[in-house]
Amino acid sequence: MNPFHPTNPHDHFVRRTFSVVEHTRFLLKTHLPSQILNRLRLETLKPAQETFLGANEHEKRLDLLFSARFHDDTPVFIYLLLEHKSYIDRQIALQLLGYILKIQEWLQRNGQRPSVVIPIVIYHGDKPWDEPTSLRQKINAGEHLAGFVPDMQVILADLSRLSAESLPEAPELAARIRTLQLVRRSELQFESVVSIFRLLRAWQEFHSQNDALKDIIQYLSTVFDAHRVHWFEQAIRTGLQIDQGAQMPTCYDALIERGIEKGIRQGLEQGLEQGLEQGREEGLELGLEKGVVIGSIRTLQKVLRQPVASQEELRLLSVAELQLNAQQLQTLLEDRSV
């Protein structure tokens, strides 16, 4: 799986979800027309490490390409376009046509013949999808001119309307889809979080389960700043049926540590930037040192959930006083982690 990047949590959670072949296989089972599904050998499904989106397009959506074979050994490609914006793109039909053309050109460059490409748009926006995915439906050409309009069939998978009950064989995928549905809400709800982890409770595949727990906890924590929600840990314990005195999953502890490390690192970077600005006023060397320590102090105070001192207040202190303050906060943080 690709590493998780908190700077773009939606993109990477969706990609980590559907990069798993088993998840895409279940998606095909629930969305492909029966006449295609009955001909398709799902066990031959495998990812193709290729993307067909430009840099600007990648800011709006992700794509994944899979290859498979029919029972008569005819090759077929499954193209997943991950439409993860909160609104509906009114240009999707024209853009899809361009992506399919890029796939055919890619096949040609690799010495392969043109193949069937089944496009699936995966959407989890706020509103029900109401945009035609076919140019023929979008362009009013009339009966006599319809044959001159490029056309293709597109399958829409609207995750916001997909229930966990429709995926009884895929508890991880069901939990991930419910998570994606949850992040579209304005705030985190206790019972909603419990229901997600309840789906994973009886799952026996330990290593995959641990990956799912880690991804979901970090995704929710990033989107909702859930470390500040006092009941978040209790919701996880309730869903997984972990006693109050028992240790939480190690992935949760690791996330806390990673959050602290990330916060301190960001504080140092912010402090360095502030120090450069301050250095112009106070002398470069002194300003840099002061700015870095101020950034560290403010970050440690946030991590320890203490009142965060203002930059103006801290600038009145000497470098020695700031360093002593930072050392005391660091010692307090280390004592809490023991």
C-alpha positions as CSV (number, residue, x, y, z in Angstrom):
1,M,0.0,0.0,0.0
2,N,1.0,3.6,-0.5
3,P,2.2,5.5,2.6
4,F,-0.4,7.7,4.3
5,H,0.1,11.5,3.9
6,P,-1.9,13.5,6.4
7,T,-1.5,16.6,4.2
8,N,-4.0,15.1,1.8
9,P,-6.0,12.6,3.9
10,H,-9.0,12.0,1.6
11,D,-6.9,11.2,-1.5
12,H,-4.7,8.7,0.3
13,F,-7.4,7.0,2.3
14,V,-9.4,6.4,-0.9
15,R,-6.4,5.1,-2.8
16,R,-5.3,2.8,0.1
17,T,-8.9,1.5,0.1
18,F,-9.2,0.6,-3.5
19,S,-5.6,-0.3,-4.2
20,V,-6.5,-3.6,-2.4
21,V,-7.5,-6.0,-5.2
22,E,-9.9,-7.8,-2.9
23,H,-11.8,-4.5,-2.3
24,T,-12.1,-3.8,-6.0
25,R,-13.2,-7.3,-6.6
26,F,-16.1,-6.9,-4.2
27,L,-17.0,-3.6,-5.8
28,L,-17.2,-5.3,-9.2
29,K,-19.4,-8.0,-7.7
30,T,-21.9,-5.4,-6.5
31,H,-21.9,-3.0,-9.5
32,L,-21.1,-4.9,-12.7
33,P,-24.1,-6.0,-14.8
34,S,-24.7,-9.8,-14.4
35,Q,-24.0,-10.5,-18.1
36,I,-20.5,-9.1,-17.7
37,L,-19.9,-10.5,-14.2
38,N,-20.8,-14.0,-15.3
39,R,-18.2,-13.9,-18.1
40,L,-15.4,-12.3,-16.0
41,R,-12.8,-14.3,-14.2
42,L,-12.5,-12.2,-11.0
43,E,-9.5,-14.2,-9.8
44,T,-7.4,-12.8,-12.7
45,L,-7.9,-9.2,-11.5
46,K,-4.6,-7.4,-10.9
47,P,-3.4,-3.8,-10.7
48,A,-1.6,-2.0,-13.5
49,Q,0.8,0.5,-12.2
50,E,-0.2,3.4,-14.4
51,T,-2.1,6.7,-14.1
52,F,-3.8,8.6,-16.9
53,L,-4.4,11.9,-15.1
54,G,-2.4,15.1,-15.5
55,A,-1.0,17.1,-12.6
56,N,-4.0,19.4,-12.3
57,E,-6.4,16.5,-12.7
58,H,-4.7,14.7,-9.8
59,E,-5.6,17.6,-7.5
60,K,-9.3,16.8,-8.1
61,R,-9.4,13.0,-8.4
62,L,-7.4,9.8,-8.5
63,D,-7.5,6.8,-10.8
64,L,-6.6,3.1,-10.7
65,L,-6.3,0.7,-13.6
66,F,-6.8,-3.1,-13.2
67,S,-6.5,-5.8,-15.8
68,A,-8.5,-9.1,-16.0
69,R,-9.7,-11.7,-18.4
70,F,-13.0,-13.2,-19.5
71,H,-13.6,-16.9,-19.5
72,D,-12.6,-17.1,-23.2
73,D,-9.3,-15.5,-22.2
74,T,-10.2,-12.1,-23.8
75,P,-8.4,-9.3,-21.9
76,V,-10.3,-6.5,-20.3
77,F,-9.3,-3.5,-18.3
78,I,-11.2,-2.0,-15.3
79,Y,-10.6,1.7,-14.9
80,L,-11.6,3.2,-11.6
81,L,-12.0,7.0,-11.6
82,L,-12.1,8.1,-7.9
83,E,-14.3,11.2,-7.9
84,H,-13.7,12.3,-4.3
85,K,-14.8,15.9,-4.5
86,S,-17.8,17.1,-2.5
87,Y,-19.5,18.4,-5.7
88,I,-20.4,16.8,-9.0
89,D,-18.2,17.5,-12.0
90,R,-20.3,18.5,-15.0
91,Q,-17.5,17.7,-17.4
92,I,-17.1,14.1,-16.3
93,A,-18.5,12.5,-19.6
94,L,-16.0,14.4,-21.8
95,Q,-13.1,13.8,-19.4
96,L,-13.8,10.1,-19.2
97,L,-13.6,9.8,-22.9
98,G,-10.2,11.4,-22.8
99,Y,-9.0,9.0,-20.1
100,I,-10.1,6.0,-22.0
101,L,-8.4,7.3,-25.1
102,K,-5.1,7.6,-23.1
103,I,-5.5,4.0,-22.0
104,Q,-5.8,2.8,-25.6
105,E,-2.8,4.9,-26.6
106,W,-0.8,3.4,-23.6
107,L,-1.7,-0.1,-24.9
108,Q,-0.6,0.8,-28.4
109,R,2.8,2.1,-27.1
110,N,3.3,-1.2,-25.2
111,G,2.7,-3.2,-28.3
112,Q,-0.8,-4.4,-27.3
113,R,-4.0,-4.4,-29.3
114,P,-6.9,-2.1,-28.3
115,S,-8.9,-3.8,-25.5
116,V,-12.3,-3.4,-23.8
117,V,-12.1,-0.8,-20.9
118,I,-14.9,-0.8,-18.4
119,P,-14.9,2.6,-16.7
120,I,-16.3,2.9,-13.1
121,V,-16.8,6.3,-11.5
122,I,-16.4,6.0,-7.7
123,Y,-18.2,9.0,-6.1
124,H,-18.8,9.9,-2.4
125,G,-20.0,13.5,-2.5
126,D,-22.7,15.2,-0.6
127,K,-25.4,15.2,-3.2
128,P,-26.9,12.3,-5.1
129,W,-25.2,11.9,-8.5
130,D,-27.4,13.4,-11.2
131,E,-24.9,14.1,-14.0
132,P,-25.0,12.0,-17.3
133,T,-21.8,9.9,-17.6
134,S,-22.4,9.6,-21.4
135,L,-21.9,12.2,-24.0
136,R,-24.9,10.9,-25.9
137,Q,-27.1,11.7,-22.9
138,K,-25.5,15.1,-22.5
139,I,-25.5,16.3,-26.2
140,N,-28.9,16.9,-27.7
141,A,-28.0,15.5,-31.1
142,G,-31.4,14.0,-32.0
143,E,-32.0,10.5,-33.4
144,H,-30.3,11.1,-36.8
145,L,-27.1,12.6,-35.4
146,A,-26.7,10.4,-32.3
147,G,-24.3,8.1,-34.2
148,F,-21.8,10.9,-34.6
149,V,-21.5,11.4,-30.9
150,P,-18.8,9.3,-29.2
151,D,-20.4,7.1,-26.5
152,M,-19.5,4.5,-23.9
153,Q,-21.2,2.8,-21.0
154,V,-20.0,4.0,-17.6
155,I,-20.8,2.4,-14.2
156,L,-21.4,4.7,-11.3
157,A,-20.5,3.5,-7.7
158,D,-22.0,6.1,-5.3
159,L,-20.3,5.2,-2.0
160,S,-22.5,7.7,-0.1
161,R,-25.5,5.5,-0.9
162,L,-23.8,2.1,-0.4
163,S,-24.7,0.3,2.8
164,A,-22.4,-1.9,4.9
165,E,-25.0,-4.6,4.7
166,S,-24.4,-4.9,1.0
167,L,-20.8,-6.0,1.7
168,P,-21.2,-8.8,4.2
169,E,-18.1,-10.7,3.0
170,A,-15.9,-7.6,3.2
171,P,-15.9,-6.1,6.7
172,E,-12.8,-4.0,6.1
173,L,-14.2,-2.5,2.9
174,A,-17.6,-1.9,4.7
175,A,-15.7,-0.1,7.5
176,R,-13.7,2.0,5.1
177,I,-16.8,3.0,3.1
178,R,-18.7,3.9,6.3
179,T,-15.7,6.0,7.3
180,L,-15.8,7.8,4.0
181,Q,-19.5,8.5,4.5
182,L,-18.8,9.8,8.0
183,V,-16.2,12.4,7.0
184,R,-18.8,14.1,4.9
185,R,-20.7,15.1,8.1
186,S,-20.1,18.3,9.9
187,E,-19.0,16.7,13.2
188,L,-18.0,13.3,14.6
189,Q,-20.8,11.3,16.3
190,F,-20.0,8.7,19.0
191,E,-22.4,6.0,17.7
192,S,-21.1,6.4,14.2
193,V,-17.5,5.8,15.2
194,V,-18.6,2.8,17.4
195,S,-20.3,1.2,14.4
196,I,-17.2,1.4,12.2
197,F,-15.0,-0.4,14.7
198,R,-17.8,-2.9,15.5
199,L,-17.5,-4.0,11.8
200,L,-13.8,-4.9,12.4
201,R,-14.3,-6.5,15.8
202,A,-14.7,-10.1,14.8
203,W,-12.3,-9.9,11.8
204,Q,-9.7,-12.7,12.0
205,E,-7.1,-11.4,9.6
206,F,-4.9,-9.7,12.2
207,H,-2.4,-7.9,10.0
208,S,-4.9,-6.5,7.6
209,Q,-7.1,-5.6,10.5
210,N,-4.3,-3.6,12.0
211,D,-3.8,-1.8,8.8
212,A,-7.5,-0.9,8.6
213,L,-7.5,0.2,12.3
214,K,-4.5,2.4,11.7
215,D,-5.8,4.0,8.5
216,I,-9.3,4.7,9.9
217,I,-8.1,6.1,13.2
218,Q,-5.6,8.4,11.5
219,Y,-8.0,9.4,8.8
220,L,-10.7,10.4,11.4
221,S,-8.1,12.0,13.6
222,T,-6.8,14.1,10.8
223,V,-10.2,15.2,9.4
224,F,-11.9,15.9,12.7
225,D,-8.8,16.6,14.9
226,A,-10.2,13.7,16.9
227,H,-7.4,13.7,19.5
228,R,-9.3,16.6,21.0
229,V,-12.5,14.7,21.3
230,H,-12.5,13.3,24.8
231,W,-14.7,10.3,23.9
232,F,-12.9,9.2,20.7
233,E,-10.8,6.6,22.5
234,Q,-13.9,5.3,24.3
235,A,-15.7,5.0,21.0
236,I,-12.9,2.8,19.7
237,R,-12.9,0.7,22.9
238,T,-16.7,0.2,22.7
239,G,-16.6,-0.8,19.0
240,L,-13.7,-3.2,19.5
241,Q,-15.0,-4.4,22.9
242,I,-11.8,-3.5,24.7
243,D,-12.1,-3.2,28.5
244,Q,-11.3,0.2,30.0
245,G,-8.2,-1.2,31.8
246,A,-6.9,-3.1,28.8
247,Q,-4.3,-1.6,26.4
248,M,-5.6,0.0,23.3
249,P,-4.3,-1.3,19.9
250,T,-0.7,-0.6,19.4
251,C,-1.5,1.3,16.2
252,Y,-3.4,3.9,18.3
253,D,-0.5,4.5,20.5
254,A,1.8,4.7,17.5
255,L,-0.5,7.4,16.0
256,I,-0.3,9.4,19.2
257,E,3.5,9.3,19.1
258,R,3.5,10.1,15.4
259,G,1.2,13.0,16.0
260,I,3.5,14.4,18.7
261,E,6.6,13.9,16.5
262,K,4.8,15.6,13.6
263,G,3.7,18.4,15.8
264,I,7.1,19.0,17.2
265,R,8.6,18.9,13.7
266,Q,6.1,21.3,12.4
267,G,6.7,23.6,15.3
268,L,10.4,23.6,14.6
269,E,9.7,24.4,10.9
270,Q,7.3,27.2,11.9
271,G,9.7,28.4,14.5
272,L,12.5,28.6,11.9
273,E,10.3,30.6,9.6
274,Q,9.3,33.0,12.4
275,G,12.9,33.2,13.5
276,L,14.0,34.3,10.0
277,E,11.5,37.1,10.1
278,Q,12.4,38.0,13.7
279,G,16.1,37.8,12.8
280,R,15.8,40.7,10.4
281,E,14.8,42.8,13.5
282,E,17.0,41.4,16.3
283,G,20.1,40.1,14.5
284,L,20.0,36.9,12.4
285,E,21.6,34.4,14.7
286,L,19.7,35.5,17.8
287,G,16.4,35.7,15.9
288,L,16.8,32.2,14.5
289,E,17.5,30.7,17.9
290,K,14.6,32.5,19.5
291,G,12.2,31.7,16.8
292,V,13.0,27.9,16.8
293,V,12.6,27.7,20.6
294,I,9.3,29.7,20.5
295,G,7.9,27.3,17.9
296,S,8.9,24.3,20.0
297,I,7.3,25.8,23.2
298,R,4.0,26.5,21.4
299,T,3.9,23.1,19.8
300,L,4.7,21.3,23.1
301,Q,2.0,23.3,24.9
302,K,-0.5,22.2,22.2
303,V,0.5,18.5,22.6
304,L,0.3,18.7,26.4
305,R,-3.1,20.5,26.0
306,Q,-1.9,23.5,28.0
307,P,-2.8,27.1,27.2
308,V,-0.7,28.2,24.3
309,A,1.4,31.3,24.9
310,S,1.3,34.1,22.3
311,Q,4.3,34.8,20.2
312,E,4.4,38.3,21.5
313,E,4.5,37.1,25.1
314,L,7.3,34.7,24.4
315,R,9.4,37.2,22.5
316,L,9.7,39.2,25.7
317,L,11.7,36.4,27.3
318,S,15.4,35.8,26.9
319,V,16.8,32.9,24.9
320,A,17.9,31.3,28.2
321,E,14.4,31.6,29.7
322,L,12.8,30.2,26.6
323,Q,15.2,27.2,26.6
324,L,14.4,26.5,30.2
325,N,10.7,26.6,29.5
326,A,11.1,24.3,26.5
327,Q,13.2,21.8,28.6
328,Q,10.5,21.7,31.4
329,L,7.7,21.1,28.8
330,Q,9.8,18.3,27.2
331,T,10.4,16.7,30.6
332,L,6.7,16.8,31.3
333,L,5.9,15.2,27.9
334,E,8.4,12.4,28.6
335,D,6.9,11.7,32.1
336,R,3.4,11.4,30.6
337,S,4.6,8.9,28.0
338,V,6.2,6.6,30.6
